[in-house]
Amino acid sequence: MNDIPRALRSVLSWLGLLSWLFCSLPAAFPSSDGGPSASERDDPPPPASRKTAQPALSAGSADQPYRLPSVTVTGVGAEESILPTAQPNSSVYGIPMDVMDTPRNVVPISRGLAQSAGIGQFGFLDPLSTAMLAPAALTQINYGIASAPTIRGRNGLTLINGIEETLNNNSEQNIPWNYNMVESMDLVEGPSNAVYGATQVSGGYVNYTTKQPYFDQFRGYVWDTTGMYQEYMWGADIGGPIDKEKKLGYRFSYMGQENGSYYQYQRNDQQNFYLALGYHPSDTYTVDFYGDLGTYDYTPMWGMINRPTQSLIDNGLYLPGALPPSEATTGLLHNPGAATYLGSPVGISRRDVLFNPTDGGYGTTGLAQIVQKVQVNEDLQVVNNTFFWYHDDQWILHPIFYSESCRGDYEIDNRTECRLSFDIPPADSQNESNEAKLLLGELRLHNVVDTGVELHYQKNLDYNSDSFIVLNSYSLIHQNPLLWNATLSKAFQARIGNPKAPFGGEWPIPGAPPGYYFEPANLAAGSTDCHYGAISPFYQHNVEISEKLSLQIGARATGYFVSAQTPPGTPPVLFTQLNTTQLAPLITVGPVYRIFPWMSAYFDYNWGYVVNAADMGGFSPYFTSNQFRLLNELYEGGFKFNLLKDTLFASVDGFSQYTYLNNRAGPATPSTVTGFEASVSYQPDRHFWAKLGYAYMHGTEDWTSVGHGPPMYQTYSTALALQQNLPLNNNAFFPAGIYNFLGFPDQVFSGMVTYRTDAGLGVTLGGLVMSEQSLGYNYTTTIPTQFVLNATLFYATPRWEARLYFYNFTNEPYWLAFGMGANGTRTFNYEDIVPGMPFWVQGTIAYKF
């Protein structure tokens, strides 16, 4: 036994070197994505989930044979399973692993489970649906243009088939996310692993697995969704084998939508075309192509109800009255007290939100991804994942004032992996003590290594303006919505063409329509002309030391080669550029101990540097080197239980994550989130399942070393401004210190339960409870503890499916803070609050063939 560690180090060093050399060869062995492939987890099952045994000839006389009666075996299909233990998961460490042996909290979400929770059923990522399944994933509204939820108080990262989509800023991709191409998803809490890596700060990530080709038979379905408040969505999905040998398969999916909204002047019209092609000529080689094209005409959901007060939250009373638009301004200078023009509180409709009728924009996204896999032998697999993402958008919101123009941004990513498995023969174990055998079980020393290199290139040309925030100057009552326009302000006009104005002033965006402006020096908010390359060697090692003990270790080093400058249209006096080379290391360690076959304990430590991103994931030419070395550190430990013959899964964990706040117009600042989580998933058969979850999370912001405290565009409620005749939109800082997160409930409880009959009739009930959350750093205006209840009635047969959703069926008047936790938009929380959707109904009908 004493020689084993030395032998282990020697063997691993040689094998690591050989695997690295092998992966450095030209891409002659391209392959799959490192996420779950079609063959591993996402090939949809046949339409019928029932399998009937063929009648069998039994022993009897030759003249009088007799047959046994037919036996029907009923199983739970891949789309129906809600148990994390149902199949191996690859989203945490890049290679498929049993959830019981994974030292992290991961929530697999099948297509059926996402459908039950309502994920993607709104035409955008709504704030509550993911929290129905994972309470730590309660998110903000994210303007309806985010690609991943908030996780543990911080925006999550977006991965597509195992590759990070870096063309976004804090998961805000500035175009509605396309759920039509999604087959399933895995929600992972905490920083990313050594194989996938991470660019930006995050509280976790979502790995989307896109729809897979069909190889077994032709199949498809058409569907239509209609809901209250002008919601119209429709689509078709077909696929099957192309050749007789069924080695070449395809899948094509289309979705269209023309959605209005409960909120006035808000729309989301889009067309999405998705294609998957797969060629699987043998067991040793497969190649899959995924492509998507989306066009969007939409209004980002930014301006909601302004002037939030406790009276508005508790009683629906709003403070009317407005300055003339020309007098609207920020700060204290030339800004009259609120008592000079605000009136007495009056009732307000929750549909009356702060959108100018001329607001909105359009955009285009494109995906092309090729995933290849070569099985060299039983112990060696080589995978290659090539990813291309294109983004173009242009939109304007006049009340904010916010304008953006992204001119054909794109990213190219290629990751090559060598996955090697091997065993180290253990030394003679005859001398092992009985206590050691009892504690560790049989010595195994089985190793799985995933090593390789990832290459990345990204180009951004982005224009952005969002610093002139005068939302509380407008009145939602008795004022023409066309006057909700910051460009009518004398103060805004004084910034146009003025390089000495905040963030370099306002300048016309070249090639954009009249009225579009950008700020050349707005830091993380993000005007930039940037391109950068990155190279990331990585090494992930899972060693099964014994029957009970395993260890996961990983390392990654990302080298950034950045060139950024202020974009064309910037006056020469403001021109600046950044050329820098930076290194961001990552280290992970995660032991797992199987206390019993049905119970495991784990610990995970993740330490790494990530970067601060500008708009759409580029880098600002005003960034300093410390913005490339933001620490993302996680301590997490817990227990997992697989009980009742694999029908009940439970987990508990505690965590502490050190991360950074996103400050849109300033450098990132430190923060910490500490918490406790518990979850239970139960599915005894295909008729019934239940999922319950609880999360306690406490987040703090550390402003002690910055020289000032957190900023807000208004540092007190409008009610206090009226009472003390203070100016609205004062745009100031709080004192230096440590502050609790804003818009962030410390406790979230969620639960869902489904029952269905053999005839296909069923019902799903879901509930979410959120504890109190504060809007401002003085903690005087709060959203009280509140709940939301949803229900779904459905009828499913092999050919037809119908669903009727009842959202918020108790009509609870709930509210959401505009900015949550470590998100940069928390600075808007006294300017903007989100009225939750009331009771409303949505219906979907599908025909399958």
Buried (B, 14 or more C-beta within 10 A) or exposed (E): EEEBEEBBEEBBEEBBEEBBEBBEEEEEBBBBBBBBBBBBBBBBEEBEBEEEEEEEEEEEEEEEEEEEEEEEEEEBBBBBBBBBBBBBBBBBBBBBBBBBBBBBBBBBBBBBBBBBBBBBBBBBBBBBBBBBBBBBBBBBBBBBBBBBBBBBBBBBBBBBBBBBBBBBBBBBBBBBBBBBBBBBBBBBBBBBBBBBBBBBBBBBBBBBBBBBBBBEEEBBBBBEBBBBBEBBBBBBBBBBBBEEEBBBBBBBBBBBBBBBBBBBBBBBBBBBBBBBBBBBEEEEBBBBBBBBBBBBBBBBBBBBBBBBBBBBBEEBBBBBBBBEBEBBBBEEEEBEBBEEBBBEBEEBEBBBBBBBEBBBBBBBBBBBBBBBBBBBEEEBBBBBBBBBBBBBBBBBBBBBBBBBBBBEBBBBBBBBBBBBBBEBEBBEEEEBEEEBBEEBBEBBBBBBBBBBBBBBBBBBBBBBBBBBBBBBBBBBBEBEBEBBBBBBBEBBBEBEEBBEBBBBBBBBBBEBEEBBBBBBBBBBBBBBBBBBBBEBBBBBBBBBBBBBBBBBBBBBBBBBBBBBBBBEBBBEEBEBEBEBEBEBEBBBBBBBBBEEEBBBBBBBBBBBBBBBBBBBBBBBBBBEEEBBBBEBBBBBBBBBBBEEEEBBBBBBBEBBBBBBBBBBBBBBBBBBBBBBBBBBBBBEEBBEBBBBBBBBBBBEBBBEEBEEBBBBBBBBBBBBBBEEEBBBBBBBBBEBEEBBBBBBBBBBBBBBBBEBEEEBEBEBBBBBBBBEBBBBBBEEBBBEEBEBBBBBBBBBEEEEBBBBBBBBBEEBBBBBBBBBBBBBBBBBBBBBBBBBBBEBBBBBBBBBE
